[in-house]
Every structure is written in C-alpha cells, then in structure tokens.
Amino acid sequence: MPDQKPLILVTNDDGITAHGIRTLVGLMQQLGDVVVVAPNSPQSGMGHAITIASPLRLNKVDLYPGIPAYECSGTPADCVKLAKHFVLKDRSPDLVVSGINHGSNTSISVLYSGTMSAAIEAAIEGIPAIGFSLCDYAHDPDFSHTHDHILKIAGHALEHGIPKGVTLNVNFPAKSDKPLQEIRICRQADARWQEEFDQRKDPYGRSYFWMSGKFVNDDPGEDTDEYALSQNCTSVVPCQLDLTDYKIIETMKSWNINERNPAIPASAAPKELLETGKQQS
C-alpha cells in the first residue's frame, strides 16, 4: 500500500535489554513500524560469527509495548538471518539498524564488532543497514545527544537508499558539556589495537591469559572517523562488503605464481610430515 510505513528491524550485540537498543527502538518508532530481534545475552566482539554446531532458540518477549520483539540464543548475525528468513519471511525490512553499541566501533574495530556484523549481514541479504555506536563504555551511558543525528541518518537512508553491498558505520562521541557538532562522512582511520596479554594463575596453579591493550592511531588524516570524533562530530563511514584490493591484482599477476620459484625447495615440509599427511589422507 502506498501509505504503508517502512518496516525497520532493530538488533544489537549488547543484548535485547541493553539501554542502547531501547533508545534505538524508541527513535525508530518515529520513522516506521519496528520489529526487534536481538541476542538474549551480550555478544560483544563476536564479529561475524554464526551458529552452526548447536541449535538456535528464538523466543517472543514482552519488552517493548506494541512492538514484536524476539530474543535469540545466537550471535548478532544469527539474529538478522532468523529475522529475514523466519520472523519477517513475508515482508523484508526496508532498513536494519544495529545498536546503539556501548563503546566505539571505529577503524579496525569494524572487523571485530558484533554490532557492525549484524548490519553487514543485512547488507549481504540486500537490505539497507546502519550500525550505531557510542564512544562510551559505561554500563548506563547518556545517549540523549545522539537522537537528532540518528533520526537524520536513518531518515536519509530510508529516503535515498544505501548502495548495494554497502553498510554505514556510525559512531558518536561520548556526551560532554559541549554540544554535538555536525555529521561527517569519513573514511576508516588506519589504526589498530595493540594487544597485551597478562599471564595469570588460577587456583589450581594453571596458567591463563587476560587480554588487554590500547588503541593506537597513527593516521594523521583529517578525513577519518577518529578525527571526526576528536572534533566532537558524528562519523559516518560507508563500508563495502567486497574486500578485494583491485589495485594489487595486476601486481600479483607479475609473480607468475604458477611457475616454480627456484628459491623454494621442491618440498618445503620435512619428509616425515609429508608421509604422515599421506597416510592420514
């Protein structure tokens, strides 16, 4: 029907009861009809993991008055798959929004993020999608300064669409005493996590490791998501599904990779390992 409202699927990785998803659900109600499918427990850092070795459970829950909501035992990507192929099998969503994540998903974090993987899964399914994250790791952060920008970005996505194979990675600075500035379309900063591993002992004397570290940004560009956030702006990075580096293809063809390289022995593996592998095969 011409006057039918857009259908918006809301998901996240912090769990269906998280404060961020509650905020996003309330905002999306202003733009269309909302359905929620989200993990039943926190799934941060799961990346694009999917459940293949155990059953998935999906239960309808009464958390948001007047809004169909389902909690899923799987990952954020699982949630989008189940929403697309089961919960909303009779009508595909017009938009999928994921978040609002409790914590930054800038730069390389997009590869680890469950929030962004849910949005990317939607893009794989051909559905316009946006991941929203707040650069505040507090259990109960203040999302109020993000409302206007979320509605603007989601509204433009519904009006103009998002190119096939692209999803939007949106990050907000934590709320401060200064007003949030403009929305900036950015590139992903060339930055990374520099991990450290703290080796400890459990009560039985067995070693285990606790990962920590720090975020290192050596990218001097002023067109990046990290720079936008440092200026108290909202960053929007269009992320593509195709990870192919097309520029390097022709360079690699010059390797003549099918020809034998005299610098490499005919067999680089020890004979006993080759024999073992032959027997096992």
C-alpha positions as CSV (number, residue, x, y, z in Angstrom):
1,M,0.0,0.0,0.0
2,P,1.3,3.5,-0.9
3,D,0.8,4.8,2.7
4,Q,2.4,1.8,4.3
5,K,5.1,2.7,6.9
6,P,8.7,1.5,6.4
7,L,9.5,-1.7,8.2
8,I,12.6,-1.4,10.4
9,L,14.4,-4.3,12.1
10,V,16.3,-3.3,15.2
11,T,19.1,-5.5,16.6
12,N,22.3,-5.2,18.5
13,D,25.2,-7.1,20.2
14,D,24.8,-5.9,23.8
15,G,21.6,-7.9,24.3
16,I,17.9,-7.2,24.0
17,T,17.6,-5.5,27.4
18,A,20.6,-3.1,26.8
19,H,20.0,0.6,27.2
20,G,21.3,1.4,23.7
21,I,18.8,-0.8,21.9
22,R,15.9,0.6,24.0
23,T,16.9,4.1,22.8
24,L,17.1,2.9,19.2
25,V,13.7,1.2,19.3
26,G,12.1,4.4,20.6
27,L,13.7,6.5,17.9
28,M,12.8,4.1,15.0
29,Q,9.2,4.2,16.1
30,Q,9.2,7.8,14.8
31,L,10.2,6.5,11.3
32,G,8.2,3.3,10.8
33,D,7.0,0.0,12.1
34,V,9.5,-1.7,14.3
35,V,10.4,-5.3,14.9
36,V,13.2,-6.3,17.3
37,V,15.3,-9.5,17.1
38,A,18.3,-9.3,19.3
39,P,20.6,-11.7,21.3
40,N,19.4,-12.9,24.7
41,S,22.8,-12.1,26.2
42,P,25.8,-9.8,25.4
43,Q,27.6,-10.8,22.3
44,S,30.3,-8.0,22.0
45,G,33.4,-8.8,20.0
46,M,31.7,-11.8,18.3
47,G,32.4,-10.4,14.8
48,H,30.5,-12.2,12.1
49,A,30.3,-15.5,13.9
50,I,27.3,-17.7,13.1
51,T,25.9,-20.7,15.0
52,I,26.4,-24.0,13.1
53,A,27.2,-26.6,15.8
54,S,24.3,-26.1,18.2
55,P,20.5,-25.3,17.9
56,L,19.3,-21.7,17.8
57,R,16.4,-20.7,20.1
58,L,14.1,-17.8,19.4
59,N,11.5,-16.6,22.0
60,K,9.0,-13.8,21.7
61,V,9.3,-11.4,24.7
62,D,7.2,-8.6,26.0
63,L,9.7,-5.9,26.5
64,Y,8.5,-3.1,24.2
65,P,4.8,-2.2,24.3
66,G,3.1,-2.7,21.0
67,I,6.4,-3.9,19.3
68,P,7.0,-7.5,18.3
69,A,10.3,-8.5,20.0
70,Y,12.3,-11.7,19.9
71,E,15.3,-12.8,21.9
72,C,17.7,-15.2,20.1
73,S,20.3,-17.5,21.7
74,G,22.7,-16.9,18.8
75,T,25.0,-14.2,17.6
76,P,24.1,-10.8,16.1
77,A,24.5,-12.2,12.6
78,D,22.2,-15.1,13.6
79,C,19.6,-12.6,14.7
80,V,19.5,-11.0,11.3
81,K,19.4,-14.3,9.5
82,L,16.5,-15.5,11.6
83,A,14.7,-12.2,11.3
84,K,15.0,-12.2,7.5
85,H,14.1,-15.9,6.9
86,F,11.7,-16.7,9.7
87,V,10.3,-13.7,11.6
88,L,9.9,-11.5,8.6
89,K,9.7,-14.1,5.9
90,D,6.5,-12.5,4.4
91,R,7.9,-9.0,4.2
92,S,11.6,-7.9,4.0
93,P,12.6,-4.9,6.2
94,D,13.2,-1.6,4.5
95,L,16.0,-0.9,6.9
96,V,18.0,-2.7,9.6
97,V,19.6,-0.7,12.4
98,S,22.0,-2.2,14.9
99,G,23.0,-0.7,18.3
100,I,23.3,1.7,19.9
101,N,26.5,-0.1,20.9
102,H,28.1,0.7,24.3
103,G,31.6,1.5,23.0
104,S,33.4,2.7,19.9
105,N,33.4,0.7,16.6
106,T,35.7,3.0,14.7
107,S,38.6,2.0,12.4
108,I,39.7,-1.7,12.6
109,S,37.1,-2.4,15.2
110,V,34.5,-2.8,12.4
111,L,36.0,-6.3,11.8
112,Y,35.5,-7.4,15.5
113,S,32.2,-5.7,16.2
114,G,29.0,-7.7,16.6
115,T,27.1,-4.5,16.2
116,M,28.5,-3.9,12.7
117,S,28.4,-7.6,11.8
118,A,24.6,-7.5,12.3
119,A,24.4,-4.6,9.9
120,I,26.8,-6.2,7.4
121,E,24.7,-9.4,7.5
122,A,21.7,-7.3,6.5
123,A,23.7,-5.8,3.6
124,I,24.6,-9.3,2.5
125,E,20.9,-10.0,2.4
126,G,20.4,-7.0,0.2
127,I,18.8,-4.8,3.0
128,P,20.0,-1.3,3.7
129,A,21.6,-1.3,7.1
130,I,23.3,1.0,9.7
131,G,25.3,0.3,12.8
132,F,25.3,2.9,15.5
133,S,27.9,3.1,18.3
134,L,28.6,5.5,21.2
135,C,32.2,6.0,22.3
136,D,31.3,5.4,25.9
137,Y,31.9,2.1,27.7
138,A,29.8,2.9,30.8
139,H,27.1,0.5,31.7
140,D,24.5,3.2,31.5
141,P,25.7,6.0,29.2
142,D,23.8,9.0,28.1
143,F,22.5,8.6,24.6
144,S,20.4,11.8,24.5
145,H,22.8,13.9,22.4
146,T,22.6,11.3,19.6
147,H,18.9,11.3,18.9
148,D,18.7,14.0,16.3
149,H,21.6,12.6,14.3
150,I,20.3,9.1,14.4
151,L,16.9,10.2,13.0
152,K,18.6,12.3,10.3
153,I,20.9,9.4,9.2
154,A,18.2,6.7,9.3
155,G,15.7,9.1,7.6
156,H,18.1,9.8,4.7
157,A,18.8,6.1,4.3
158,L,15.1,5.4,4.0
159,E,14.6,8.2,1.6
160,H,17.7,7.8,-0.6
161,G,18.6,4.2,0.0
162,I,22.1,2.7,0.6
163,P,24.0,1.3,-2.4
164,K,24.0,-2.5,-2.7
165,G,26.9,-4.1,-0.8
166,V,27.4,-1.1,1.5
167,T,26.5,-0.6,5.1
168,L,27.0,2.6,7.2
169,N,29.2,2.6,10.3
170,V,28.1,5.5,12.5
171,N,30.0,6.5,15.7
172,F,29.1,9.2,18.2
173,P,31.5,10.9,20.7
174,A,30.5,10.5,24.4
175,K,28.3,13.2,25.7
176,S,30.2,16.2,27.1
177,D,29.5,19.7,28.2
178,K,29.9,20.8,24.6
179,P,27.1,20.3,22.1
180,L,27.5,17.6,19.5
181,Q,28.7,19.1,16.2
182,E,28.0,18.1,12.6
183,I,27.7,14.7,10.9
184,R,30.8,14.0,8.8
185,I,31.1,11.4,6.0
186,C,34.5,9.9,6.6
187,R,37.0,7.1,5.8
188,Q,38.1,4.5,8.2
189,A,41.2,5.5,10.2
190,D,44.3,3.4,9.7
191,A,44.5,2.5,13.4
192,R,44.6,-0.7,15.4
193,W,44.5,-2.3,18.8
194,Q,47.9,-3.1,20.3
195,E,47.2,-6.1,22.4
196,E,48.9,-7.2,25.6
197,F,48.4,-10.5,27.4
198,D,48.5,-10.6,31.2
199,Q,49.5,-14.2,32.2
200,R,47.9,-15.3,35.5
201,K,47.4,-18.4,37.6
202,D,44.1,-20.0,38.5
203,P,43.6,-21.5,42.0
204,Y,45.0,-24.8,40.7
205,G,48.2,-23.2,39.5
206,R,47.3,-23.4,35.8
207,S,48.2,-20.6,33.5
208,Y,45.6,-18.5,31.8
209,F,45.7,-15.2,29.9
210,W,43.7,-12.0,30.1
211,M,43.8,-9.8,27.0
212,S,44.2,-6.0,27.4
213,G,46.0,-3.4,25.4
214,K,45.5,0.1,23.9
215,F,44.2,1.6,20.8
216,V,46.9,3.1,18.6
217,N,46.0,5.7,15.9
218,D,49.0,6.9,13.8
219,D,46.7,8.1,11.0
220,P,47.3,11.9,10.6
221,G,44.4,12.4,8.2
222,E,41.6,14.8,9.0
223,D,39.1,12.9,6.9
224,T,38.9,9.9,9.2
225,D,36.3,8.6,11.7
226,E,38.8,9.1,14.6
227,Y,39.4,12.7,13.7
228,A,35.7,13.5,13.4
229,L,35.1,12.1,16.8
230,S,38.0,14.1,18.2
231,Q,36.2,17.2,16.9
232,N,33.0,16.2,18.7
233,C,31.4,15.3,15.4
234,T,29.4,12.2,14.4
235,S,31.3,10.0,12.0
236,V,29.7,8.0,9.1
237,V,31.9,5.5,7.2
238,P,30.4,3.7,4.2
239,C,31.7,0.1,4.5
240,Q,31.7,-2.2,1.5
241,L,31.3,-6.0,1.6
242,D,33.8,-6.6,-1.2
243,L,37.2,-6.8,0.5
244,T,39.1,-7.3,-2.8
245,D,42.1,-5.0,-3.3
246,Y,41.6,-4.5,-7.1
247,K,44.8,-2.4,-7.4
248,I,47.0,-5.2,-6.3
249,I,45.6,-7.8,-8.7
250,E,47.8,-6.8,-11.7
251,T,50.9,-6.6,-9.5
252,M,50.3,-10.1,-8.2
253,K,50.0,-11.4,-11.8
254,S,53.6,-10.5,-12.3
255,W,54.6,-13.1,-9.7
256,N,54.0,-15.8,-12.3
257,I,52.7,-17.8,-9.4
258,N,52.2,-21.0,-11.4
259,E,55.8,-21.2,-12.3
260,R,58.3,-22.9,-9.9
261,N,60.4,-20.5,-7.9
262,P,64.0,-21.8,-7.7
263,A,64.3,-20.2,-4.3
264,I,61.7,-22.6,-2.9
265,P,62.6,-26.2,-2.4
266,A,60.5,-28.8,-4.3
267,S,59.2,-29.9,-0.9
268,A,59.4,-27.4,2.0
269,A,58.0,-29.8,4.5
270,P,60.1,-32.5,6.2
271,K,59.7,-35.9,4.6
272,E,58.3,-37.5,7.8
273,L,55.5,-34.9,7.9
274,L,54.7,-35.5,4.3
275,E,54.5,-39.2,4.9
276,T,52.2,-38.7,7.9
277,G,49.9,-36.5,5.9
278,K,49.8,-39.0,3.1
279,Q,48.8,-41.8,5.5
280,Q,46.1,-39.7,7.1
281,S,44.6,-38.7,3.8
